[in-house]
Amino acid sequence: MKRFVFAVFFVCTSLAVFAQTPSSADDVMKEAYASAKKENKKVFLMFHASWCGWCHKMDAAMNDPSVKKFFDDNFVIRHLVVMESEGKKNLENPGATEMMAEYHGGKSGIP
């Protein structure tokens, strides 16, 4: 019985550790701007969602060997997760939806 209780406690504790909230949109952008300034690059911000096929296609296109060096040399690339389904809201970056609206992306969709 003690082993069972210990095992349940261990599993619950492990899940709590790995179920972290994503960084806030502000924190992601502060880090991106700091890296960009240090590396003399621009920030490339992409609003993203796990269900978004076009987002995944854009990621794949940007990682194509024919253009990857260009993006790596010129941009600090960051993703902010928005518009997730109810079951995956925990993946969203806090404040990202508001940031997307601020940049007039609400009606445009993603990516």
N, CA, C and O of each residue as an XYZ file, in Angstrom:
444
protein
N       0.825     -1.195      0.000
C       0.000      0.000      0.000
C       0.872      1.263      0.000
O       0.572      2.235     -0.693
N       1.952      1.232      0.785
C       2.840      2.396      0.834
C       3.458      2.662     -0.538
O       3.621      3.810     -0.952
N       3.798      1.579     -1.230
C       4.382      1.746     -2.567
C       3.374      2.384     -3.515
O       3.729      3.247     -4.317
N       2.124      1.961     -3.422
C       1.077      2.512     -4.279
C       0.907      4.001     -4.013
O       0.855      4.798     -4.950
N       0.820      4.381     -2.749
C       0.662      5.792     -2.390
C       1.867      6.591     -2.884
O       1.711      7.681     -3.436
N       3.057      6.051     -2.686
C       4.263      6.725     -3.149
C       4.241      6.882     -4.674
O       4.585      7.944     -5.194
N       3.838      5.827     -5.386
C       3.793      5.882     -6.849
C       2.802      6.943     -7.326
O       3.103      7.701     -8.249
N       1.626      7.001     -6.707
C       0.626      8.002     -7.075
C       1.162      9.402     -6.798
O       1.020     10.296     -7.632
N       1.772      9.596     -5.644
C       2.357     10.888     -5.290
C       3.432     11.286     -6.300
O       3.475     12.435     -6.740
N       4.293     10.348     -6.666
C       5.368     10.612     -7.613
C       4.809     11.020     -8.975
O       5.290     11.982     -9.574
N       3.812     10.309     -9.464
C       3.213     10.625    -10.762
C       2.570     12.007    -10.732
O       2.757     12.796    -11.658
N       1.821     12.304     -9.688
C       1.160     13.613     -9.585
C       2.178     14.744     -9.519
O       1.999     15.781    -10.157
N       3.227     14.551     -8.763
C       4.279     15.560     -8.651
C       4.975     15.761     -9.996
O       5.257     16.891    -10.393
N       5.250     14.665    -10.691
C       5.903     14.758    -11.999
C       5.038     15.513    -12.989
O       5.541     16.344    -13.745
N       3.743     15.233    -12.995
C       2.841     15.932    -13.907
C       2.797     17.420    -13.609
O       2.758     18.235    -14.530
N       2.803     17.778    -12.348
C       2.768     19.194    -11.971
C       4.024     19.918    -12.448
O       3.952     21.074    -12.865
N       5.157     19.256    -12.391
C       6.414     19.867    -12.824
C       6.407     20.110    -14.329
O       6.865     21.155    -14.790
N       5.889     19.149    -15.099
C       5.930     19.260    -16.554
C       4.777     20.064    -17.133
O       4.814     20.419    -18.311
N       3.768     20.357    -16.350
C       2.604     21.103    -16.838
C       2.784     22.592    -16.569
O       1.940     23.221    -15.930
N       3.866     23.142    -17.048
C       4.164     24.545    -16.806
C       3.413     25.436    -17.783
O       3.159     25.060    -18.928
N       3.074     26.600    -17.316
C       2.430     27.595    -18.166
C       3.476     28.162    -19.121
O       4.595     28.463    -18.705
N       3.124     28.310    -20.396
C       4.080     28.916    -21.332
C       4.440     30.339    -20.899
O       3.692     30.985    -20.166
N       5.567     30.801    -21.355
C       5.996     32.170    -21.050
C       4.977     33.163    -21.580
O       4.307     32.913    -22.583
N       4.870     34.287    -20.895
C       3.941     35.325    -21.351
C       4.455     35.929    -22.656
O       5.649     35.883    -22.953
N       3.537     36.491    -23.417
C       3.906     37.141    -24.679
C       4.925     38.251    -24.428
O       5.875     38.419    -25.193
N       4.718     39.002    -23.355
C       5.663     40.084    -23.036
C       7.058     39.537    -22.760
O       8.048     40.101    -23.227
N       7.144     38.439    -22.003
C       8.453     37.848    -21.703
C       9.127     37.321    -22.967
O      10.330     37.502    -23.158
N       8.351     36.673    -23.823
C       8.903     36.155    -25.083
C       9.460     37.305    -25.918
O      10.551     37.201    -26.479
N       8.707     38.397    -25.996
C       9.141     39.521    -26.821
C      10.331     40.257    -26.207
O      11.227     40.688    -26.934
N      10.353     40.407    -24.892
C      11.510     41.048    -24.244
C      12.778     40.262    -24.543
O      13.812     40.840    -24.877
N      12.692     38.936    -24.419
C      13.851     38.087    -24.692
C      14.240     38.175    -26.167
O      15.425     38.226    -26.497
N      13.244     38.193    -27.050
C      13.514     38.271    -28.490
C      14.203     39.588    -28.848
O      15.175     39.600    -29.602
N      13.693     40.700    -28.300
C      14.307     42.004    -28.589
C      15.734     42.080    -28.037
O      16.618     42.649    -28.677
N      15.954     41.511    -26.860
C      17.303     41.516    -26.280
C      18.259     40.699    -27.147
O      19.381     41.129    -27.414
N      17.817     39.527    -27.584
C      18.655     38.693    -28.458
C      18.910     39.382    -29.788
O      20.031     39.365    -30.297
N      17.873     39.988    -30.350
C      18.016     40.664    -31.643
C      18.998     41.826    -31.553
O      19.817     42.026    -32.450
N      18.913     42.585    -30.474
C      19.829     43.715    -30.301
C      21.265     43.214    -30.180
O      22.180     43.761    -30.795
N      21.449     42.165    -29.378
C      22.778     41.600    -29.156
C      23.368     41.037    -30.452
O      24.568     41.162    -30.696
N      22.520     40.415    -31.285
C      22.976     39.763    -32.507
C      22.827     40.640    -33.753
O      23.137     40.206    -34.863
N      22.347     41.883    -33.564
C      22.132     42.813    -34.672
C      21.202     42.219    -35.744
O      21.524     42.188    -36.932
N      20.041     41.750    -35.273
C      19.044     41.136    -36.152
C      17.685     41.779    -35.912
O      17.520     42.579    -34.991
N      16.732     41.430    -36.730
C      15.334     41.836    -36.571
C      14.581     40.706    -35.868
O      15.029     39.560    -35.859
N      13.437     41.045    -35.281
C      12.579     40.031    -34.664
C      11.519     39.617    -35.677
O      10.844     40.462    -36.265
N      11.383     38.324    -35.871
C      10.340     37.754    -36.732
C       9.367     37.041    -35.804
O       9.676     35.979    -35.265
N       8.194     37.629    -35.624
C       7.181     37.071    -34.726
C       6.116     36.364    -35.543
O       5.561     36.924    -36.489
N       5.842     35.126    -35.163
C       4.819     34.352    -35.857
C       3.795     33.866    -34.846
O       4.134     33.175    -33.886
N       2.541     34.233    -35.070
C       1.460     33.711    -34.245
C       1.138     32.318    -34.770
O       1.061     32.107    -35.980
N       0.953     31.381    -33.868
C       0.949     29.964    -34.204
C      -0.122     29.242    -33.402
O      -0.543     29.728    -32.352
N      -0.570     28.081    -33.889
C      -1.470     27.196    -33.139
C      -1.164     25.756    -33.539
O      -0.727     25.495    -34.660
N      -1.392     24.835    -32.629
C      -1.072     23.432    -32.897
C      -1.883     22.867    -34.057
O      -1.407     21.981    -34.767
N      -3.091     23.361    -34.259
C      -3.985     22.852    -35.299
C      -3.765     23.518    -36.657
O      -4.344     23.085    -37.653
N      -2.948     24.549    -36.712
C      -2.816     25.386    -37.911
C      -1.867     24.747    -38.934
O      -0.646     24.783    -38.781
N      -2.458     24.167    -39.970
C      -1.653     23.544    -41.015
C      -0.738     24.521    -41.730
O       0.404     24.186    -42.048
N      -1.234     25.741    -41.987
C      -0.415     26.743    -42.671
C       0.760     27.189    -41.803
O       1.829     27.518    -42.316
N       0.554     27.198    -40.488
C       1.662     27.545    -39.577
C       2.782     26.516    -39.701
O       3.959     26.871    -39.775
N       2.406     25.245    -39.723
C       3.403     24.179    -39.843
C       4.084     24.215    -41.213
O       5.280     23.943    -41.321
N       3.323     24.551    -42.259
C       3.918     24.671    -43.596
C       4.908     25.833    -43.638
O       5.965     25.732    -44.260
N       4.562     26.933    -42.975
C       5.467     28.085    -42.966
C       6.747     27.746    -42.202
O       7.843     28.106    -42.634
N       6.609     27.052    -41.063
C       7.799     26.612    -40.322
C       8.689     25.746    -41.210
O       9.905     25.931    -41.259
N       8.064     24.795    -41.913
C       8.830     23.906    -42.794
C       9.506     24.702    -43.908
O      10.667     24.451    -44.234
N       8.787     25.656    -44.490
C       9.362     26.468    -45.566
C      10.543     27.295    -45.062
O      11.553     27.425    -45.753
N      10.415     27.851    -43.864
C      11.496     28.675    -43.309
C      12.714     27.835    -42.929
O      13.820     28.362    -42.807
N      12.514     26.537    -42.744
C      13.620     25.640    -42.420
C      14.175     24.924    -43.646
O      15.082     24.100    -43.527
N      13.638     25.232    -44.819
C      14.156     24.659    -46.058
C      15.600     25.139    -46.230
O      15.879     26.324    -46.046
N      16.514     24.239    -46.578
C      17.927     24.626    -46.701
C      18.186     25.811    -47.633
O      19.172     26.528    -47.462
N      17.312     26.020    -48.616
C      17.547     27.123    -49.554
C      17.307     28.502    -48.936
O      17.787     29.502    -49.470
N      16.569     28.575    -47.813
C      16.287     29.875    -47.189
C      16.646     29.937    -45.702
O      16.657     31.018    -45.112
N      16.937     28.796    -45.101
C      17.198     28.748    -43.655
C      18.324     29.689    -43.244
O      18.200     30.403    -42.250
N      19.410     29.699    -43.990
C      20.545     30.565    -43.649
C      20.125     32.032    -43.643
O      20.545     32.793    -42.772
N      19.299     32.433    -44.609
C      18.813     33.810    -44.658
C      18.058     34.159    -43.376
O      18.325     35.188    -42.755
N      17.125     33.308    -42.985
C      16.351     33.581    -41.775
C      17.242     33.558    -40.534
O      17.120     34.424    -39.668
N      18.132     32.576    -40.444
C      19.022     32.488    -39.283
C      19.965     33.682    -39.188
O      20.260     34.153    -38.090
N      20.439     34.172    -40.326
C      21.381     35.298    -40.339
C      20.720     36.639    -40.043
O      21.380     37.559    -39.558
N      19.433     36.761    -40.328
C      18.780     38.064    -40.258
C      17.709     38.230    -39.188
O      17.325     39.355    -38.869
N      17.228     37.137    -38.637
C      16.094     37.234    -37.722
C      16.264     36.394    -36.464
O      16.885     35.332    -36.478
N      15.699     36.897    -35.390
C      15.446     36.112    -34.182
C      13.978     35.726    -34.312
O      13.101     36.587    -34.249
N      13.711     34.448    -34.489
C      12.354     33.975    -34.769
C      11.707     33.481    -33.481
O      12.277     32.674    -32.746
N      10.508     33.983    -33.227
C       9.749     33.559    -32.049
C       8.312     33.268    -32.452
O       7.756     33.903    -33.348
N       7.731     32.297    -31.773
C       6.330     31.925    -31.973
C       5.540     32.280    -30.726
O       6.016     32.104    -29.605
N       4.341     32.776    -30.927
C       3.387     32.953    -29.834
C       2.162     32.119    -30.182
O       1.609     32.235    -31.275
N       1.748     31.286    -29.249
C       0.622     30.386    -29.485
C      -0.680     31.084    -29.118
O      -0.828     31.617    -28.018
N      -1.623     31.071    -30.063
C      -2.934     31.706    -29.904
C      -4.004     30.783    -30.485
O      -3.692     29.797    -31.153
N      -5.249     31.111    -30.224
C      -6.407     30.494    -30.874
C      -6.475     28.972    -30.750
O      -6.956     28.299    -31.662
N      -6.007     28.431    -29.647
C      -6.080     26.987    -29.450
C      -7.508     26.559    -29.114
O      -8.314     27.371    -28.662
N      -7.810     25.298    -29.335
C      -9.124     24.753    -28.992
C      -9.252     24.678    -27.470
O      -8.258     24.773    -26.750
N     -10.464     24.511    -26.998
C     -10.718     24.501    -25.548
C      -9.818     23.519    -24.808
O      -9.333     23.831    -23.721
N      -9.590     22.356    -25.372
C      -8.774     21.350    -24.704
C      -7.290     21.655    -24.686
O      -6.529     20.986    -23.987
N      -6.869     22.657    -25.445
C      -5.436     22.975    -25.529
C      -5.131     24.424    -25.183
O      -4.062     24.928    -25.527
N      -6.048     25.099    -24.511
C      -5.830     26.502    -24.124
C      -4.563     26.666    -23.291
O      -3.954     27.736    -23.281
N      -4.167     25.595    -22.589
C      -2.970     25.658    -21.747
C      -1.694     25.854    -22.564
O      -0.650     26.178    -21.997
N      -1.756     25.665    -23.873
C      -0.586     25.868    -24.730
C      -0.376     27.331    -25.102
O       0.715     27.722    -25.519
N      -1.424     28.136    -24.951
C      -1.349     29.540    -25.361
C      -0.423     30.350    -24.458
O      -0.373     30.145    -23.245
N       0.298     31.260    -25.070
C       1.115     32.198    -24.306
C       0.195     33.259    -23.720
O      -0.534     33.916    -24.464
N       0.213     33.442    -22.397
C      -0.619     34.497    -21.806
C      -0.295     35.859    -22.423
O       0.867     36.256    -22.515
N      -1.342     36.557    -22.841
C      -1.177     37.879    -23.437
C      -0.965     37.863    -24.943
O      -0.940     38.923    -25.568
N      -0.811     36.686    -25.540
C      -0.542     36.617    -26.981
C      -1.754     37.021    -27.811
O      -1.606     37.664    -28.850
N      -2.948     36.651    -27.362
C      -4.158     37.013    -28.104
C      -4.312     38.527    -28.148
O      -4.664     39.089    -29.185
N      -4.049     39.184    -27.029
C      -4.127     40.646    -26.970
C      -3.049     41.281    -27.848
O      -3.297     42.288    -28.512
N      -1.863     40.693    -27.848
C      -0.783     41.223    -28.681
C      -1.136     41.072    -30.160
O      -0.862     41.965    -30.961
N      -1.741     39.949    -30.517
C      -2.154     39.738    -31.900
C      -3.178     40.792    -32.318
O      -3.114     41.316    -33.430
N      -4.116     41.100    -31.434
C      -5.119     42.135    -31.723
C      -4.459     43.508    -31.832
O      -4.835     44.319    -32.679
N      -3.476     43.763    -30.971
C      -2.758     45.044    -30.988
C      -2.076     45.276    -32.336
O      -2.020     46.405    -32.823
N      -1.561     44.207    -32.930
C      -0.904     44.306    -34.233
C      -1.881     44.071    -35.386
O      -1.468     43.799    -36.513
N      -3.178     44.179    -35.093
C      -4.249     44.068    -36.092
C      -4.271     42.714    -36.790
O      -4.605     42.624    -37.971
N      -3.916     41.664    -36.060
C      -3.921     40.323    -36.640
C      -5.176     39.533    -36.348
O      -5.333     38.421    -36.852
N      -6.074     40.080    -35.547
C      -7.265     39.347    -35.153
C      -8.145     38.911    -36.300
O      -8.695     37.810    -36.273
N      -8.287     39.749    -37.303
C      -9.153     39.417    -38.435
C      -8.386     38.737    -39.564
O      -8.989     38.203    -40.494
N      -7.080     38.757    -39.484
C      -6.262     38.184    -40.549
C      -6.082     36.683    -40.402
O      -5.865     35.985    -41.393
N      -6.168     36.184    -39.190
C      -5.910     34.772    -38.952
C      -4.434     34.513    -38.759
O      -3.636     35.440    -38.620
N      -4.084     33.243    -38.752
C      -2.687     32.870    -38.541
C      -2.242     31.970    -39.674
O      -3.108     31.367    -40.309
N      -0.980     31.831    -39.976
C       0.173     32.449    -39.343
C       0.291     33.920    -39.663
O       1.221     34.580    -39.198
